[in-house]
Amino acid sequence: MRRNHNLRKTVSDLQFLRSGNWLLVKSEETKCFFYPSKFFEEDRLTKKVSYEEDKIRDDDFSEIVYSPGYFHRTLKKDKMFRIYFSSRKLKNFPDFERERAKSRMNFAAKFSYRGKFFGRLLSASLDFDAGDEIVAGFPWFGAWGRDTMISVPGLLLYPGRIGKARTILEKASGHIRKGLLPNIFSTRREPACYNSADASLWFLWALSEYKKIAGFDSFLKSMKKTVIFVIENYIAGTDYGIKMDKDGLIRAFAPGFSLTWMDAVYKGRPFTPRPGKPVEIQALWINA
């Protein structure tokens, strides 16, 4: 019940409740229902749990772990039982693997393709589909601007999911600030991060790919103001030192930030800051 990149320092936001035959653990950001098989309540707060590998890497390595109780079940040989975890109460208890496989087969059946390989690719694309956003790599990464825009053609446009592509692109356009698309989109608890020199340019590239597939339709026309807004901000200059130089190329640098895909930062120090005019930024700018 926490974000995967953050360790829990308090459990004051956690609630343990009973809801009919279901049990519920609820936090400020999310909730989890589970259907027990002989669940025994036992409030237990364990402090100072340490993770040795994180400690060796000099990362944050301790947190508070909370347990509302435990499950108990006596099993006979070759028998099994299930514990269901869900974001909502389930009316029945399906075979999730079978339902998942059936859903993916129905999805792939909507498309024309040659060979099983392309069917598998279509099915695998659903792993990154999170409704109105594309996750960069669940569970370690959520929705990232750069990753989303790079993925739109392959996951959505070329398979013919034009409506879905419009939804993703339109939502992304609403997050643009000062000509910048977020590097990481906002969540319920954390604001968006805009430290990216290329996310907006990838957005423009995705729109150009959209045009190749769907043509210059009404949706693309509705994006005209956003496209101009991005380009004007890059020319005039925006946050993180992103600005068109006298030679027509884009310069980008901000102390303590990595603004390209090589974005690892440790204790405020970028591993690969790449100040100046990174080559792929210029290619994307020329495309824009």
Buried (B, 14 or more C-beta within 10 A) or exposed (E): BBBEEEBBEEBEEBEBEEEEEBBBBBBEEEBBBBBBEEBEEEEEEEEEEEBEEBEEEEEEBEBBEBEBBEEEEEEEEEEEEEEBEBEEEEEEEEEEEEEEEEEBEEBBEEEEEEEEEBBEBBBEBBEBBEEEBBBBEEEEEBBBBBBBBBBBBEBBBEBBBBEBBBBBBBBBBEBBEBBBBBBBBEEEEEEBBBBBBBBBBBBBBBBEBBBEEBEEEEBBEEBEEBBEBBBEBBEEEBBBBBBBEEEEBBBBBBEEBBBBBEBEBEEEEBEEBBBEBBEBBBEBBEEB
